[in-house]
Amino acid sequence: MNITRENVDALNAVVKVDIAKEDYSDKVEKILSDYRKTANIPGFRKGMVPMGMVKRQYGKAVLVDEVNKLLQDALNKYLTEEKLDVLGQPLPKPQDDIDWDADGFTFEFELGLVPEFDVELKSKKAITQYNIVADDKMIDEQIERIQSQYGKLVSQDVVEIDSEITGTFKNEEKEIENTITFTLDKFKGKATEKKFIGAKAGDIITLKTKGLYDDEHELMHALKLGHDEVHGLDIEVTFTVNEINKRELADLDQELFDKLFGEGTVKTVTELKAKIKEDAEKQFIQQADQKLLNDVTEYLIENTKFDLPAEFLTKWMATAGEKELDEVQAKEEYEKSEKSLRYQLIEGKLIQDNDIKVTMDDIKNHAREMIKGQMAQFGQMNPSDEELDGIAARVLSNQDEARRISEQLVSQKLLKLYKEKANLKVKELTYEKFVKEVYGDI
């Protein structure tokens, strides 16, 4: 067997594989001999079928199969030994006239080669790294939500602006009948609030669904309908008031502190505020880090210039999926995936250049910490090492989950690299201002 390569250009090559008869003949003969021993052909005893008949019936199929196996093994070995970085998979050049009776065969494969390029993390213009803080307003609002959640309900005779109202929405034609509890601030306009103020248990209020809520999801919940059913819905519904309550805020005392954080962890309102601020800002770090990861990724894609073997990749995508694509579909698929492919190559280059590795111990430790955190949410604060190891082993036996954790750890290590080497400017702001700056008015 002989394998040669011709580089068409920096991004494309053709590999030629010459297979001689001696490369496959012994294997083919052995398989046919085994077939002869087991072949069940009418008129012949098992093992006594003439070899000529076996070759006529099975010879070509066995030959084609063995040549293909030999070809794939040789090609994979060649790519590994030559340390060729290829994109996609080698594409066989079409051959419609193979003479399977010949003493040898020649096959050619097109290769798309990974381009050579450098990655520069130091951008000229600094990328913003957000430091999101919990301000007094957010902390006070969170304390009020906690007091409301742990407070007690006091029955009321009539609806007031801060009442919790329980009742039933109905519409016979649409077969709507759904009982819910809500507060008046859920509605879109003040006019709807006015219809409820002063209402008593047993009163029936007629409402129009159009413009009732800012968010269609609220209407879905109120009427217990699907998204498509509430889209553009413009009907009248009745609401029967069943129960009116006012939520009396819980006292900020030791009993509440212990319910929230465990006995003795928080002892004063000042400590409560500090704890809420700490917990909130831990969550904000994740959002800020994800934003930074996205922004650096976008910068790298836009500013790391290299060519791709587009024609080769388009041809490869035409046959790579479950369903074969025509030329137009393959081109569209390439255009859709080009950005993602570019980042995969950039990420791979960063991982290689900076010796970023994720070991099995890294994955196991991450799984243990993840499980430990989940158990803590259910009050299991001190699981044993044996228990954690057992659950982690079960989690990691799922290859998809193990791969997901590995990818997560790579992202964390890349983020650490970006924070160390990228040109960043830190911007401190509240969560409200962060949302407005990053996502606009939503």
N, C-alpha and C positions, 0 to 999 in steps of 0.2 A: 504494500500500500504506500502511496506517495501523496503528500498534501503540500500544496504550494499556495502562496497568497500574492495577489497583485493589488497594490493600493491604487485605487482610481483617483482619489484625492485625499485630503486630510480627514474626511468624514465618511468615506465609502471605500469598501474593498470587496474583492471577489476571491473566494477560496475555492480551489479546484482539488477534488479528491479522486485519485486514480485507485481503483480496486482491481487487483489481479485475481485470477482464478484460484491460485493457491491460498488466498486470504479467506476464502469461504468454502472451498470444495470439500474439505474433510468434515466440516460441520454439517453441510447439506447431506453428505453421504451417511453420516451417523443418524441423522434424524429420519431419513428415508428408510434406513435399515431398521430403526425402531418401529416405524410405521408398518413395515413388512411383517414384523413379529406379531403385531396386534390387529392388523387389517382384517376386517370381516367382509370378504367378497364372495358372493354366491358362486359355487362351483369349485372353491378352493378351501382346503383345510387351513385353519389359522396357523400362520407362520410359513405356509407353503406357497404363498402368492408370488409369482415371478417378479423379480426386481424391475424388469422392463415395464410391467403393467403398473407397478407402484410409482415409477418415475413418470409415466405418462399421465397418471391421475393426479399426483401430488407434487411432482418435481418442480414445476414453475412456481407454484404458490410458496413452497418451502424456500426456494431460491430467492424470490422477491423479499420474503420476510427476513431471511438471514442477512441479505445485502443491506436492507434498511436498518436492521439492528447494528450491524457493523459500521455503517455510515454514521449513524447518530453517536455511537460510542466514540468513534475516531474523531468526529467533529468536536464533541464536548471536551475530549482529552486535549485536542489541539488548542482550543481556546483557552483552556486552563494553563497548559504548559507555556503558551506564548504570552500569557497574561494580557490578553486582549480585552479591553473594556468595550462591550458592545451594547447597543440599544435594541430592545425587543429581542427577537430571535432570528437566527440566520434564515434567509428566504431562498428556497431552492429555485434555481432558474428552470423554467418550463422545458421539459423534454418529452415530446410526444412519440419519438421514434426509437425508444430503447430496444435494442436487440438482445433479448434475454438468453439467446443461444450463443452469444459471443463468449470469449474467454476472459473478458474483463470489461469494466465499466468506468465511465468518467462522469462525475457529477460536479456541478458548480453551484455555489451559494453566495448570495449577496449579503454583505454585512454593513450595518450602520454603526459607526464608531463614535464613542464618547469624545466630545471635543476637549481640547486642552484649554484651560482658562485659569485665571486667578480671581480670588474673591477678596475685595477690599471692604473691611468692616467700618473703617473710619470715613464716614460721609463728610462732605464739605459743610453741609447744613446739618446742625444738630437735630437728632430725633428726640421728641419729648418723652420723658419717663415720668409718668404721673405718680404723685404721692397723694393718695386720697385720705382725707381726715374726716372724722365724725365731729361736726360742730355742735354747739350747745342746743341749737334748734332740733337737730336730728335726735340727740340724746333725750331731750325733753319729750319729743313726740313718741319715742320708743318707750319711755317710762309710762306715759299716758296709755299707750296700747297695752302694756303689761298690767297696769292697774285695771283697765277695762276688762281684759281677758280673765283676771282673777277676781274681779268684783262680783257683786251679787245683783240679781235682778229684782227690781221692786215694781209691783203691779201698778198700772196707771189707769185712770178712768177714760182719759181722752189722749189723743195723739198730740205730742209736743215736738218741737224741732229736733230734739235729741233722743226721741223714743226709738225703741226696737219694736218693730211691728211684725207680727206673725199673721199670715192670712193666705187665702187661696185665689190664684188667678184662674179665670174660666172663660172659655169660648166654646159653645156647643158645636158650631159648624166645623171648627178645626179640631174638635175633641181635645181641647186644652183643659186640664184640671191639675194644678200644681200648687202645693203648699210650700211657702218659703218664709224665712225671717230676714228682714233687711232694715237698714236705716235710710232716712230720707235723702242723705247726701249722695246716694247711688244714682238718683234721677238726674236727667240732663238739665231741666229748667226749673225755675222757681215756681212757675205756674202749677206744675205737678205737686210740688211740696204743699202749696196752698190748699189743694184738694184734700190732702190728708190731715192738715192741722185742724184739731178739734173733733176729728172723727172718733166714734166710740165702737166698742166691740159689737159686731152684728151689722155695722154699716156697710153698704155696698157702693164702691166707687168705680165709675166708668172711665176707662183710659184708652187712648189711642197708642198703638204700638210704635207708629212712626215717630221718631225723635224722642222716644221715651228714655233711652239711654245713649250716652256717647259711644259706648262700645257694644257691638252686636253680641259679644260673648255674655254680657250681662243679661241681654234679652233671652239668649239661649238658656241660661240658667233659670231665669224667672219663669219662663213658659215651658221649660223642659222640651225644647225642640232642637233639631239639628241645624248646622250652620246654613245649609242650603234653604231650609224652611224659613229661617228668620231673615234671610237676605231680601231686603226690599219689602218686608212684611208690613202691610198697612191695614190693620183691622182694629175693631174695638174689642177690648177685653174687660171683664168685671173683676174687681178685687174685693173679696169679702174679708173684713177685718175680724180676725178671731181672737187675738190677744195683743195687749199693749203693755210694754214694760219699759222701765228705765234702768240702765245699768249704773249701779252705784260703784264708784271707783274703790278699789281695795286700798287699805292703808299701807303706807310704806313703812312696814314694821319688820321685826326680826322673823316673824312667821312667814311673811312673803319672801324675804331674802333667802331663807332656808329652803323654801319650795323651789326657788329658781336655781340656786347654785350649790345646794348642799349645806348641811349644818355648819354654821360658824364661818363660812367662806367670806361672806359679805356682812358687815355689821352696821354700816351707816349709809345714808343717802349719797354721801360723797364717794364712798367705796362702790356703791351701786353704779353711779355714773361712770366711774373709772373702768369698771368691769364691762359695762355696755360699750364704752368707747373702744376698749381693747378688743373685744369680740368682733365689733363691727369692722374695725380697721384690719383685722386678720382676713376677713372676707374681701375687703376692698383690695388687698394685696393681690389676690388671685385675679380680680378684674383688671387691675392696672398691669399686671404681668402679661395677661392675655393680649391686652391692647398693645403693649410694647412688642410682644412676639409678632403680632400681626403687622405692625408698622415696620419693623426691621425686615420681616419677610418681604413686604411690598417694596421696600427700598432695594433689597438685594436683587429681586427679580428685575426691577426697572434699570438698575445700574451695573449689573454684571453682564457684560456683552459677550456673546458667543453664538456661532452658527450651529444649526442642527441639520442632520441629513433628512430634510423634510420629505423629499420624494420617497426615500426608503421607508420612513416611518408611516407615511400615508399608505404605501403598499402593504406594509406589515399589519396596520390596523384593519385593512380590508379583510384579512383572514384570521386575525388573532382572537376574535370573539366567538361566541356560540353561533351567531348568525353572520354569514358572509355579507360584506357591504359592497355596494357598487362604488365607482370612482368618486362620485359626488358625495355620497355618504361618508366614505373614508376621509375625504378632505375636510368635511365638516367636523368629524370626530377628532382629527388631528388638531384643527384650529381650537376646538374646545379644550383639549387636554394639553396644549403646548405650554401654557403658563405653569400648570402643575408639574409637568415634566422638567421644565427649567429649574423649578425650586428643588425638586428631588435631586437633580445633579448638583446644584449649589450646596444643598444640605450635605450630600455625600462628600463633597470636596471639603467642607468645613469640618466634618467628622474625621476625615482622613488627616487633614493638615494639623488638626489640634488634638489628635489621638484620643478622641472621645469614645469611650467604651462603656457598655452596660453589661455587667457580669450577672451570672445566675444568682449570686449572693445579693446583688443590688435588687434584683427582681423579688427575691424571697423576702428581704427586709422591707421593701415597699409594700408587699402584700400583707405582711404582718402588721405594719403600722395602719394600713387601710382598714384591716379587720378589727384592730384594737379600737380605732375611732368609731367604727360602726357599733361595736359592742358597748362602748361607753354611752352611746345615745340611748341604749336600752337598760342603762343602770349597771352593766357589768364592767366595773372599773378596773379590776385586777385579774384578768384572765391569766392562766398559767402558760409558760413557754410551750409546754406539751400541747395544750389546747390550741394555741395560736399556730404552731407548726402543723398540726393536723388539718386545720381549716385552710391554711395557706396551701398545703399540698393538694387539697381537693380543688381549690380555686385554680391553681396553676396547671392542673391536669387538663384543663380546658385550654387548648393551644391558642384560640382566639383571645382569651382573657390574658394569657401570658404575653402574647404579642402586643396587646393594647397597653399593658403595663410597661413593657420595654419601650414602646414608642413614647409613652408619657415621660419616662425617665430621660430619654434622648432629648425631648423638648426642654426638660428642666435643665439639662446640662448645656444645651445651646443657649438658653436664656441666661444662664450664669456667664457664659462666654460673651454674650452681647453686652451684659452689664459691665464686664471687665474691659472690653476692647472697642465697643462701638462709641461713636461720638454722641453722647446723650446730654440732655439738659433736664434737670429735675424741676417739675412744676407741681407745687402743692396747692390743692384746692379741695373744696367740699364735694361730697358725693353728688349733690344736686347740680353743682356747677360742672362736674365731670360729665354727668349724663348729658347736660345741655351742650357742652362743647364737643363731645364725641359723637353723640347721636342726634343732636338738634332737639327741637321742641317735639316731644312725643307724648 
